Structures are given as C-alpha cells and as structure tokens.
C-alpha cells in the first residue's frame, strides 16, 4: 500500500525496523501517510545512468586538421619510409603473382625474383619486368 501512496515500485520502499509495532497497526492510507511524514517509511532514490564518461569525452580535444586542405608537403612526404616500402613490395609481389598465374614465368623464376624483390634490389614494376626479360633470354 505504501508504494501506491508514494507512487513508486515496491522495491524502492524502505521501512524503519525499530518502529515495527506502528507498521503493523497501519492499515489505512491515512496511517501510511502519517508514517511517511514521521520518517518510518521512505523511498530509495532511483538509480540513473551516469554521464561521467560523456563528460570526460567532452573534455578531450577533438581531432582536427586532417583533411586535404590542411595537409602540407607532397603525397609521399607524409608517408613513412616503411609504408612506402610496403606499398612498393606489395605491388611488386602482386605483379609477380599475376605473371606466374598467366604462365608467363616459371615457378623457379618466380621464387628467384620474389627473393630479389624482398631484398630490395628492385626499384619498380618496370624494373622488375626488365629483369625478368633479361633472365628469360639467357
């Protein structure tokens, strides 16, 4: 009955254990209201969702100035040497695989050239194609 008088759920109602007799005698809504006024019956505050993480995120600086208009330097001056190396080697290996799949080079030549590419002796796809042509002439 106390939850109905207070307009909250049953789980939010708390009773003062020391006033057990007066709780047992309370059979009307008026009695319940009197006990609420005396502080024998009360409600627990509803639990909400914390905004602490949101506040912390708002305090953090936003990432800015990464679009095309803010970039300075040439296209490859912003990439690291390692990234440039990876781009080149991946392109060379992809081209090698295409040549092998088409049957233009043998498996033995494929692996020999693959190791040369990994060793850094090949500058570009054109350079690699020239190397393959000269090795096939022999």
HELIX and SHEET records of a PDB file:
HELIX    1   1 UNK A    2  UNK A    6  1                                   5    
HELIX    2   2 UNK A   10  UNK A   12  5                                   3    
HELIX    3   3 UNK A   17  UNK A   19  5                                   3    
HELIX    4   4 UNK A   20  UNK A   25  1                                   6    
HELIX    5   5 UNK A   29  UNK A   38  1                                  10    
HELIX    6   6 UNK A   52  UNK A   59  1                                   8    
HELIX    7   7 UNK A   68  UNK A   70  5                                   3    
HELIX    8   8 UNK A   75  UNK A   77  5                                   3    
HELIX    9   9 UNK A   81  UNK A  102  1                                  22    
HELIX   10  10 UNK A  107  UNK A  118  1                                  12    
HELIX   11  11 UNK A  125  UNK A  137  1                                  13    
SHEET    1   A 2 UNK A  13  UNK A  15  0                                        
SHEET    2   A 2 UNK A  41  UNK A  43 -1                                        
END                                                                             
